[in-house]
Amino acid sequence: MPSLLPLLAGCTCGLCWFKSSYSGGEGNACLEVAHAGTRVAIRDSKAPGGPALAFPPAAFMAFIDSVRGTSADGDVR
């Protein structure tokens, strides 16, 4: 049975991780994002050595649009 979670295989230490400017001053309660070739990787900022998930860019942007409350074409929902 294939995994339901798109785990990023291998070491993620070579990726350039960044946090949102909205993560707050402490920065310990957010996700970090990195470009991982043809995928967008995310990980928990509190566990940088832990697993990372990787998604196709379109799926990641659909997630971001959903969080922002907009559709893919920028219309507010």
Secondary structure, DSSP 8 states (H G I E B T S, - for coil): ---SS-B--S--TTS--EE-TTS-SS--SSEEEEEETTEEEEEETT-TTS--EEE-HHHHHHHHHHHHTB-TTS-B-
